[in-house]
Amino acid sequence: MNAKDGEVSEAESPEDGEGFSELIRYTLPGYLLGLLAGIFLDSQG
C-alpha cells in the first residue's frame, strides 16, 4: 500500500468523515473476501 503523508494525516482526524469512508473502503472488501472464503471452504466439506 502506498501511503502518502497527506493520507496518513487525514486518517488521524476522525471528524473529517474521510477517515470513516476509508475504513469502510478497506473493511468491506475484507468482509466480502472472508465471506467468499467461508462459503468456498464450507462447500468443500
PDB file with one MODEL, atoms N, CA, C and O in Angstrom:
MODEL        1
ATOM      1  N   MET A   1       0.826  -1.192   0.000  1.00  0.00           N
ATOM      2  CA  MET A   1       0.000   0.000   0.000  1.00  0.00           C
ATOM      3  C   MET A   1       0.865   1.249   0.000  1.00  0.00           C
ATOM      4  O   MET A   1       1.787   1.370   0.806  1.00  0.00           O
ATOM      5  N   ASN A   2       0.577   2.158  -0.883  1.00  0.00           N
ATOM      6  CA  ASN A   2       1.308   3.413  -0.938  1.00  0.00           C
ATOM      7  C   ASN A   2       0.577   4.454  -0.111  1.00  0.00           C
ATOM      8  O   ASN A   2      -0.495   4.922  -0.494  1.00  0.00           O
ATOM      9  N   ALA A   3       1.161   4.816   1.027  1.00  0.00           N
ATOM     10  CA  ALA A   3       0.525   5.807   1.896  1.00  0.00           C
ATOM     11  C   ALA A   3       1.340   7.091   1.897  1.00  0.00           C
ATOM     12  O   ALA A   3       2.483   7.113   2.352  1.00  0.00           O
ATOM     13  N   LYS A   4       0.740   8.161   1.382  1.00  0.00           N
ATOM     14  CA  LYS A   4       1.414   9.453   1.399  1.00  0.00           C
ATOM     15  C   LYS A   4       1.194  10.114   2.749  1.00  0.00           C
ATOM     16  O   LYS A   4       0.288   9.734   3.490  1.00  0.00           O
ATOM     17  N   ASP A   5       2.026  11.108   3.072  1.00  0.00           N
ATOM     18  CA  ASP A   5       1.900  11.785   4.356  1.00  0.00           C
ATOM     19  C   ASP A   5       0.535  12.436   4.508  1.00  0.00           C
ATOM     20  O   ASP A   5      -0.010  12.478   5.611  1.00  0.00           O
ATOM     21  N   GLY A   6      -0.028  12.948   3.407  1.00  0.00           N
ATOM     22  CA  GLY A   6      -1.334  13.603   3.456  1.00  0.00           C
ATOM     23  C   GLY A   6      -2.431  12.623   3.825  1.00  0.00           C
ATOM     24  O   GLY A   6      -3.347  12.967   4.573  1.00  0.00           O
ATOM     25  N   GLU A   7      -2.348  11.397   3.305  1.00  0.00           N
ATOM     26  CA  GLU A   7      -3.380  10.399   3.582  1.00  0.00           C
ATOM     27  C   GLU A   7      -3.336   9.967   5.044  1.00  0.00           C
ATOM     28  O   GLU A   7      -4.373   9.727   5.663  1.00  0.00           O
ATOM     29  N   VAL A   8      -2.132   9.872   5.584  1.00  0.00           N
ATOM     30  CA  VAL A   8      -1.989   9.465   6.981  1.00  0.00           C
ATOM     31  C   VAL A   8      -2.599  10.504   7.906  1.00  0.00           C
ATOM     32  O   VAL A   8      -3.295  10.149   8.857  1.00  0.00           O
ATOM     33  N   SER A   9      -2.346  11.804   7.640  1.00  0.00           N
ATOM     34  CA  SER A   9      -2.875  12.860   8.492  1.00  0.00           C
ATOM     35  C   SER A   9      -4.402  12.927   8.389  1.00  0.00           C
ATOM     36  O   SER A   9      -5.076  13.288   9.354  1.00  0.00           O
ATOM     37  N   GLU A  10      -4.945  12.580   7.218  1.00  0.00           N
ATOM     38  CA  GLU A  10      -6.401  12.573   7.058  1.00  0.00           C
ATOM     39  C   GLU A  10      -7.025  11.458   7.899  1.00  0.00           C
ATOM     40  O   GLU A  10      -8.092  11.638   8.486  1.00  0.00           O
ATOM     41  N   ALA A  11      -6.357  10.312   7.952  1.00  0.00           N
ATOM     42  CA  ALA A  11      -6.884   9.174   8.697  1.00  0.00           C
ATOM     43  C   ALA A  11      -6.841   9.453  10.201  1.00  0.00           C
ATOM     44  O   ALA A  11      -7.614   8.871  10.962  1.00  0.00           O
ATOM     45  N   GLU A  12      -5.933  10.347  10.634  1.00  0.00           N
ATOM     46  CA  GLU A  12      -5.795  10.637  12.053  1.00  0.00           C
ATOM     47  C   GLU A  12      -6.881  11.579  12.565  1.00  0.00           C
ATOM     48  O   GLU A  12      -7.079  11.684  13.775  1.00  0.00           O
ATOM     49  N   SER A  13      -7.596  12.274  11.659  1.00  0.00           N
ATOM     50  CA  SER A  13      -8.660  13.178  12.086  1.00  0.00           C
ATOM     51  C   SER A  13     -10.028  12.551  11.777  1.00  0.00           C
ATOM     52  O   SER A  13     -10.511  12.640  10.648  1.00  0.00           O
ATOM     53  N   PRO A  14     -10.643  11.925  12.771  1.00  0.00           N
ATOM     54  CA  PRO A  14     -11.908  11.199  12.574  1.00  0.00           C
ATOM     55  C   PRO A  14     -13.086  12.114  12.253  1.00  0.00           C
ATOM     56  O   PRO A  14     -14.050  11.677  11.624  1.00  0.00           O
ATOM     57  N   GLU A  15     -13.020  13.394  12.681  1.00  0.00           N
ATOM     58  CA  GLU A  15     -14.136  14.302  12.433  1.00  0.00           C
ATOM     59  C   GLU A  15     -14.198  14.773  10.987  1.00  0.00           C
ATOM     60  O   GLU A  15     -15.109  15.509  10.607  1.00  0.00           O
ATOM     61  N   ASP A  16     -13.229  14.348  10.181  1.00  0.00           N
ATOM     62  CA  ASP A  16     -13.233  14.686   8.758  1.00  0.00           C
ATOM     63  C   ASP A  16     -14.356  13.940   8.043  1.00  0.00           C
ATOM     64  O   ASP A  16     -15.025  14.491   7.169  1.00  0.00           O
ATOM     65  N   GLY A  17     -14.551  12.686   8.426  1.00  0.00           N
ATOM     66  CA  GLY A  17     -15.523  11.860   7.722  1.00  0.00           C
ATOM     67  C   GLY A  17     -14.813  11.038   6.663  1.00  0.00           C
ATOM     68  O   GLY A  17     -15.291   9.973   6.273  1.00  0.00           O
ATOM     69  N   GLU A  18     -13.676  11.531   6.196  1.00  0.00           N
ATOM     70  CA  GLU A  18     -12.917  10.798   5.192  1.00  0.00           C
ATOM     71  C   GLU A  18     -12.258   9.566   5.814  1.00  0.00           C
ATOM     72  O   GLU A  18     -12.100   8.542   5.149  1.00  0.00           O
ATOM     73  N   GLY A  19     -11.879   9.663   7.069  1.00  0.00           N
ATOM     74  CA  GLY A  19     -11.277   8.534   7.761  1.00  0.00           C
ATOM     75  C   GLY A  19     -12.270   7.396   7.879  1.00  0.00           C
ATOM     76  O   GLY A  19     -11.898   6.226   7.794  1.00  0.00           O
ATOM     77  N   PHE A  20     -13.546   7.743   8.076  1.00  0.00           N
ATOM     78  CA  PHE A  20     -14.593   6.728   8.193  1.00  0.00           C
ATOM     79  C   PHE A  20     -14.810   6.026   6.865  1.00  0.00           C
ATOM     80  O   PHE A  20     -14.922   4.801   6.819  1.00  0.00           O
ATOM     81  N   SER A  21     -14.872   6.798   5.775  1.00  0.00           N
ATOM     82  CA  SER A  21     -15.091   6.199   4.455  1.00  0.00           C
ATOM     83  C   SER A  21     -13.891   5.351   4.063  1.00  0.00           C
ATOM     84  O   SER A  21     -14.032   4.347   3.365  1.00  0.00           O
ATOM     85  N   GLU A  22     -12.705   5.762   4.518  1.00  0.00           N
ATOM     86  CA  GLU A  22     -11.502   4.980   4.218  1.00  0.00           C
ATOM     87  C   GLU A  22     -11.545   3.664   4.980  1.00  0.00           C
ATOM     88  O   GLU A  22     -11.096   2.634   4.478  1.00  0.00           O
ATOM     89  N   LEU A  23     -12.092   3.701   6.207  1.00  0.00           N
ATOM     90  CA  LEU A  23     -12.227   2.482   6.997  1.00  0.00           C
ATOM     91  C   LEU A  23     -13.183   1.520   6.295  1.00  0.00           C
ATOM     92  O   LEU A  23     -12.903   0.325   6.200  1.00  0.00           O
ATOM     93  N   ILE A  24     -14.307   2.035   5.805  1.00  0.00           N
ATOM     94  CA  ILE A  24     -15.274   1.214   5.089  1.00  0.00           C
ATOM     95  C   ILE A  24     -14.647   0.650   3.820  1.00  0.00           C
ATOM     96  O   ILE A  24     -14.879  -0.505   3.463  1.00  0.00           O
ATOM     97  N   ARG A  25     -13.848   1.478   3.139  1.00  0.00           N
ATOM     98  CA  ARG A  25     -13.237   1.066   1.875  1.00  0.00           C
ATOM     99  C   ARG A  25     -12.351  -0.163   2.069  1.00  0.00           C
ATOM    100  O   ARG A  25     -12.249  -0.998   1.171  1.00  0.00           O
ATOM    101  N   TYR A  26     -11.708  -0.280   3.237  1.00  0.00           N
ATOM    102  CA  TYR A  26     -10.825  -1.425   3.465  1.00  0.00           C
ATOM    103  C   TYR A  26     -11.524  -2.559   4.215  1.00  0.00           C
ATOM    104  O   TYR A  26     -11.111  -3.714   4.114  1.00  0.00           O
ATOM    105  N   THR A  27     -12.580  -2.237   4.966  1.00  0.00           N
ATOM    106  CA  THR A  27     -13.256  -3.264   5.746  1.00  0.00           C
ATOM    107  C   THR A  27     -14.216  -4.083   4.891  1.00  0.00           C
ATOM    108  O   THR A  27     -14.291  -5.304   5.033  1.00  0.00           O
ATOM    109  N   LEU A  28     -14.957  -3.410   3.997  1.00  0.00           N
ATOM    110  CA  LEU A  28     -15.949  -4.095   3.175  1.00  0.00           C
ATOM    111  C   LEU A  28     -15.328  -5.167   2.269  1.00  0.00           C
ATOM    112  O   LEU A  28     -15.832  -6.290   2.252  1.00  0.00           O
ATOM    113  N   PRO A  29     -14.255  -4.876   1.513  1.00  0.00           N
ATOM    114  CA  PRO A  29     -13.639  -5.930   0.703  1.00  0.00           C
ATOM    115  C   PRO A  29     -13.117  -7.085   1.563  1.00  0.00           C
ATOM    116  O   PRO A  29     -13.210  -8.248   1.172  1.00  0.00           O
ATOM    117  N   GLY A  30     -12.573  -6.758   2.726  1.00  0.00           N
ATOM    118  CA  GLY A  30     -12.077  -7.802   3.624  1.00  0.00           C
ATOM    119  C   GLY A  30     -13.217  -8.684   4.113  1.00  0.00           C
ATOM    120  O   GLY A  30     -13.066  -9.901   4.230  1.00  0.00           O
ATOM    121  N   TYR A  31     -14.357  -8.064   4.398  1.00  0.00           N
ATOM    122  CA  TYR A  31     -15.535  -8.809   4.838  1.00  0.00           C
ATOM    123  C   TYR A  31     -16.038  -9.723   3.722  1.00  0.00           C
ATOM    124  O   TYR A  31     -16.362 -10.888   3.953  1.00  0.00           O
ATOM    125  N   LEU A  32     -16.096  -9.170   2.501  1.00  0.00           N
ATOM    126  CA  LEU A  32     -16.579  -9.956   1.363  1.00  0.00           C
ATOM    127  C   LEU A  32     -15.628 -11.110   1.057  1.00  0.00           C
ATOM    128  O   LEU A  32     -16.072 -12.215   0.747  1.00  0.00           O
ATOM    129  N   LEU A  33     -14.331 -10.860   1.143  1.00  0.00           N
ATOM    130  CA  LEU A  33     -13.357 -11.930   0.892  1.00  0.00           C
ATOM    131  C   LEU A  33     -13.494 -13.021   1.945  1.00  0.00           C
ATOM    132  O   LEU A  33     -13.413 -14.207   1.625  1.00  0.00           O
ATOM    133  N   GLY A  34     -13.700 -12.630   3.198  1.00  0.00           N
ATOM    134  CA  GLY A  34     -13.880 -13.605   4.266  1.00  0.00           C
ATOM    135  C   GLY A  34     -15.159 -14.412   4.061  1.00  0.00           C
ATOM    136  O   GLY A  34     -15.199 -15.616   4.314  1.00  0.00           O
ATOM    137  N   LEU A  35     -16.205 -13.723   3.597  1.00  0.00           N
ATOM    138  CA  LEU A  35     -17.477 -14.395   3.347  1.00  0.00           C
ATOM    139  C   LEU A  35     -17.334 -15.409   2.212  1.00  0.00           C
ATOM    140  O   LEU A  35     -17.788 -16.548   2.323  1.00  0.00           O
ATOM    141  N   LEU A  36     -16.699 -14.980   1.123  1.00  0.00           N
ATOM    142  CA  LEU A  36     -16.492 -15.880  -0.014  1.00  0.00           C
ATOM    143  C   LEU A  36     -15.606 -17.055   0.378  1.00  0.00           C
ATOM    144  O   LEU A  36     -15.858 -18.187  -0.035  1.00  0.00           O
ATOM    145  N   ALA A  37     -14.566 -16.793   1.175  1.00  0.00           N
ATOM    146  CA  ALA A  37     -13.673 -17.864   1.619  1.00  0.00           C
ATOM    147  C   ALA A  37     -14.448 -18.855   2.494  1.00  0.00           C
ATOM    148  O   ALA A  37     -14.250 -20.066   2.397  1.00  0.00           O
ATOM    149  N   GLY A  38     -15.328 -18.331   3.341  1.00  0.00           N
ATOM    150  CA  GLY A  38     -16.131 -19.201   4.203  1.00  0.00           C
ATOM    151  C   GLY A  38     -17.077 -20.071   3.392  1.00  0.00           C
ATOM    152  O   GLY A  38     -17.224 -21.260   3.678  1.00  0.00           O
ATOM    153  N   ILE A  39     -17.719 -19.496   2.386  1.00  0.00           N
ATOM    154  CA  ILE A  39     -18.632 -20.252   1.522  1.00  0.00           C
ATOM    155  C   ILE A  39     -17.861 -21.319   0.744  1.00  0.00           C
ATOM    156  O   ILE A  39     -18.318 -22.453   0.605  1.00  0.00           O
ATOM    157  N   PHE A  40     -16.678 -20.935   0.239  1.00  0.00           N
ATOM    158  CA  PHE A  40     -15.863 -21.877  -0.521  1.00  0.00           C
ATOM    159  C   PHE A  40     -15.421 -23.049   0.338  1.00  0.00           C
ATOM    160  O   PHE A  40     -15.543 -24.204  -0.071  1.00  0.00           O
ATOM    161  N   LEU A  41     -14.908 -22.760   1.524  1.00  0.00           N
ATOM    162  CA  LEU A  41     -14.451 -23.816   2.425  1.00  0.00           C
ATOM    163  C   LEU A  41     -15.618 -24.675   2.891  1.00  0.00           C
ATOM    164  O   LEU A  41     -15.459 -25.882   3.074  1.00  0.00           O
ATOM    165  N   ASP A  42     -16.781 -24.076   3.085  1.00  0.00           N
ATOM    166  CA  ASP A  42     -17.949 -24.824   3.508  1.00  0.00           C
ATOM    167  C   ASP A  42     -18.399 -25.784   2.419  1.00  0.00           C
ATOM    168  O   ASP A  42     -18.839 -26.897   2.706  1.00  0.00           O
ATOM    169  N   SER A  43     -18.287 -25.352   1.169  1.00  0.00           N
ATOM    170  CA  SER A  43     -18.710 -26.197   0.043  1.00  0.00           C
ATOM    171  C   SER A  43     -17.725 -27.355  -0.157  1.00  0.00           C
ATOM    172  O   SER A  43     -18.073 -28.381  -0.741  1.00  0.00           O
ATOM    173  N   GLN A  44     -16.509 -27.180   0.327  1.00  0.00           N
ATOM    174  CA  GLN A  44     -15.514 -28.242   0.180  1.00  0.00           C
ATOM    175  C   GLN A  44     -15.753 -29.357   1.207  1.00  0.00           C
ATOM    176  O   GLN A  44     -15.263 -30.474   1.041  1.00  0.00           O
ATOM    177  N   GLY A  45     -16.495 -29.052   2.251  1.00  0.00           N
ATOM    178  CA  GLY A  45     -16.809 -30.039   3.248  1.00  0.00           C
ATOM    179  C   GLY A  45     -15.691 -30.154   4.266  1.00  0.00           C
ATOM    180  O   GLY A  45     -15.785 -30.953   5.198  1.00  0.00           O
TER     181      GLY A  45
ENDMDL
END
